[in-house]
């Protein structure tokens, strides 16, 4: 996250507002070496905690014109009330979009190696920010949340000459900000920023290896530009690192109860939407992106929910049958006669519709009919 913000400063898209409890002191220029040295003793004191980074983006309303001094004070009070006031942290102001906003980077472990509590951190953050809006006379900001504002992270531009740098920035930002328990969920998240992820097998001197390749895509998801191997970006985005990331993400989502809010948001939106388009809009109002995938015939066969408040990415079926692609298809499109026939015979379509296209589904049904005929004969 420090590198991400340092790159923004180099491109003239951000400025350094300072930090607290760091080796930089009153230095007004960000120094990456001193920043790393500031964090080093804390990381050495606790090597067990996997999620060590605390990163938040605070996004005032465009109607508010805040000086750098006011932004520093808001950052200081926010960190105090969140329980991170004694931690080393750095504050950056981003100006690459119309709404200026700040990013704060800190650690979740203290100087003694103890992990700081972060239960329901996103909800506490929202409560604190709403209270601070009233205290400072600020306009309510719809997109204020304990997540980086997606608008501050640009899609990869395959026409640009710095593809590697763009891919590095986007992939690292998303891996630090969101939890994805599977490669499919991470691919969905990356696709929002015109990035694809592919796993490739190779055999070297008789040993099999699995590697990861990232590529830029068009808005339609078509590969564009040259592929970039993860090894050319860094180990932290390679295959082994991703496997550990999936495991941590799955454990975090299971243990934290973060999916409870998301499940309620889906159910509420379904009750208040008669069309797919309205459902997607209702979800967006709750800071959730619903990615629906369709067969060539227009049927919904998969859905992924990206909760930007909690920072989790979850397949619909994982939240429960009532949040699955099958139920969305049933809700928005009346079942066809063939579907009713399958239901009368006791077959379940939920898993099949989520896993395959309509053509693959029909092929499976034909194979099942042939097996039944053979058993009867």
N, C-alpha and C positions, 0 to 999 in steps of 0.2 A: 504493500500500500504506500510505503514511503517512495519507492521507485515510481509508482504511478503518478503521484503528485509532483515528484521532481521532474518527470517528463513534461507534465503540464506547464511547469514554470519555464522550462527550456523553450517550449513552443510559444511562450507569451500568452498562454491561456489561463494562467493562474499566478498568484503572488503569495508570498509567505507572510503570514500575520504574526508569527512568533510562536513561542511554546512556553511551557511551565515545567519546572523541575528537570531541566535538560542541561546538557553540557554546552549548549549554544549561548546560554546566558541571555544578554540583551541583544545579541547579534540579530540584525534585521535581514541577513542573507541566509538562506537555507544551505546547510552543509551536510551532505549525505553521509560523509564519514563520521562526523560528530553525532549525527542522529543514530547511526548504527551502534556507536560506542555507548550512547545513552541507554539503549535498550539491552545491550549485551549482558550486563550483570543480572538483570531481571530474568532473562531467558536462561542463563546458566543456573540460577537458583531453583528453577522448576523445569525439568525436562519431561515431566509426565503429562502436563496439560497440552492437548493437541490444538485447541482453538485459543491461541494466545493473543490474537489481534482484536483490538476494539477499534472499530471504524464507524463513524457516523457522518451523515450529510445533513446539515440544517439548511432549509430552503425558505427564506422569508418570501412574503408575497411581493410580486413585482411593483406593487403600489408603495411599498416601504423603501425609502431611500436611507440606508444606514451607512454611517461612516465606518472606517476601519476600527476606530476606537470602540464604537458601539458593538461591532461584531466580536471584538476581542472580549468585551465584558459579557456578552451573551454566551460565548463559548466557555468562559471561566465559570459563570453561574451554572450553566448546564452540566458541566463536568462535576462540579461540587455536589449538585443535587442528585446526580446519578451515582455518586459514591466513588468517583474517579479523581477527585480534587488533588489528592496527594500523589497521583501517578504522573510519570513523565508523559507529556503529550505535545503534539504539534498541530498548528491550525493553519489551514490554507484557504485562500479565497479564490474561487473559480469564476471566471468571467467569460467562458466560452459559449454561453447561451444567454438569452435576453435577461433571465433572472439570475443575478449574482447570488452565490450561495457559498457556504463554507464546509470544508471537510476537516474532521478531527481524527487523528490517528494516535492510538495509545495501546496499552497492554492490559490484559485481564489478570496478570499475576503481579503481586506486589514485590517490594525489595527483599522480603523474607522468603519468597517462593510460594506464598499462599495464593490460591486461586480466588479471585473476587467473585462474590455471588452475582449471578446474572439471570435469575429466574424471572420470567415474564418481562424481560428487559425492554422489548419493543413496546409493550403496553405502558410500562412506567414512563418510558421516554415520551410517548404521546401525551400523557397526563401532565408531565412537567412542561412540555413545550406549549400546550394549550394555556397553562397557568402563566407562563412567561409572556405569551402574546398579550394577555390582559395587563400584566404588570408594565410592559414597555409600550402599550398602546399600539400594537401591531395588528395588521389585518390578518384574519384567519387564513392560513395557507393550506389548501387542500392537500398538497403533496408532501407536507412535512412528515417525515417518518425516519425511523432508525435504520434506513437503508440508503445507499447512494441513489440519487435521482437518476433514473434511466436516461432522461433527456440529456444529462451531462456526459453520458457515454455514447459517443457517436458510432453509427454503423461503420463497419470496415468498408473502405472505398477501394474496390479492386483496380480502379483506374490510376490510383496513386502509386508512387514509386516506393513508398515505405511500408509495404505490406507486412513485413516481419514485425516492425515496431507496432503497427496497428493491432495485429493479431496478439502479440504479447500483452499489450495494454488491456485489450478487451477480455481475453481469457483469464488473466490473473485477477482482474477486477471482479469478474463474476464468480470465480472460484472462492474468493475471499468473502463475498457478500451473500452467496446463496448456498443452500444445501440441496444437493441432488443425490438421491440414493442409487441411481442407475445411470448407465451411459445414455440410454434413451432420453431420460429427463434432461441430462446436461446438453444433449444435442438440440433438444427443443429450445432450451434457454439460449444457447449460442446462436440458433437460427434467427432469433429476433435481431441480432446484430450482424447478420450476413456472414456467419462463420459456420463451417462444417467441421466435424470431427470424425476421423476414420481410424479404425484399428487395422494394422497390417501385420501379417505373419512373415517371418523370414527365418531361414536356416543358415547358420554360420558355423562351419567346421563341425557339422553334425549336431549342433545344439539349436533348438527352436527358440525364437525370440518373438515377442509381440511389441510392436511400436505404435506410436500415435502420430498422425499427420493432420495438420490443420490447413484449411483452405478458405479463401474468401469466396463468397457467393454473390449472386445477384439478388435482388428483392424477391425473385421467383424461386430462389433456392438452387439455381444452376451454378455449378462450379465455374469460377473465373480466376484467372491469375495462377501463379505457380504454387504447388503444395509446399508447405513448410513443415519439416520434421520437428517434433517436440524437442529433440536433442539440440536443435539449433536455437531454441528459445530458452530452455532451462529445464533442469530435472524436476522442478516443482510443477511442471505441466505435462510430464511424461506418463507413460503407462502405469508404472508402479505407484507413482504419486497419486494418480487418479483412483487406483484401486483402494488406497488408504482413505482418500477423500470420500468415496462412495460409502465405505464402512462407517466413517465418522458421521457422515450425513444421516445415514439410516438410523444410527444410534441416537443422534440428537433429535430427530423427528419423533422417534418412538418415545423417548424419555421426557421430552419437554411438553408434550401436549399441544404443540404448535398447530397441529392439523385440526384441532377442535374448532378454532375460529374459522378456518378455511371451509370446513364442512358446513358450518352454520351459514356462511356467506353464500355457498352454492345453493343450499336448500332455500334460503330466502330469495335469492335471485330467480330461481325457477318458479317460485310462487308469484313473482311479479313480472314475468316475461312471457309473452305469447309467441315470440319469434326468436330465432338464434341471434339475430342482430341485437335485439333488446336485451337478451341474456348477457351477451358480451359487454354491452354498455353498463348494465347493472353491476357486473363483476368489476369493471374498471372503476366505477364509483367507490368500490370498496378496496381499491388498490390491489386488485387481482387481475391478471391477464389470463383469459381462457383461450387456449389454442385448440381449436376444433379441426379435426382432419376428416376428409370426406372421400368416399369412393367415387369413381367416375360417374356413377349414377346419382351422386348427391347425398348418399346416406352417411350419417356420422358414424365412423367406426373407431375413433379414438379421441380422447380429450386429455389435455394436460393443463393443470392449474399452476400459475406462477404467482405466489403471494409475496408482494414487494414489501409488505410491512414486516412479516415474520421472516422473510428471506428463505422460503422453501419452495421446491418444485415437486409436484406430486401428480401421478397419473390418477385419472378419475376413479378407476376401480379400487384404488388403494384407500380412498375415503369412504367407500361403501357403495352398495349397489345403486342407491338412489342418486349418487353423484356420477355414475359411470356413463360412458358413451351410449350404452344401450338405452338407459333411461332418458338421456337427452334426445335420442332419436325417437323414442316412443312419445316424449312430451311434445316435440315440435312437429313431428311427422306421423300422421296416423299409420298404424301398422298395415302392411299389405296383406292380402289374403293368405299368401304363402306363409307369412309369419304367424298368423292365427292358427294355421294348420300345425305348424311346428309346436306351438304352445299347447294345443290340444293333445298332442302325442307325448307331452312331457319333456321335450327337449329344451335345453337352455341355450339362448343365443348370446348371452352376455359375454362370456369369454371369447367366443368365436368372432363376434363383431369387433371386439377390441383388438384382436390379434391379427386379423387378416382383412384383405379387401373383399369386396362382394364376389368377385370371380373366384378367389381362393375359397370362400365360404361355400359356394355352390359345388366346387370340386370335392370338398370334404363331404358334403351331403351325398353326392353321387357315390363316393367310395363306401359310405356307411350303408347305402341302400344295397350295394352289391354284396357286402358282407352279410347283411340280413338274408338276402336271397340264398347265398351259399349255405348259411346255417339251416335254413328251412329245407333245402334240398338234401 
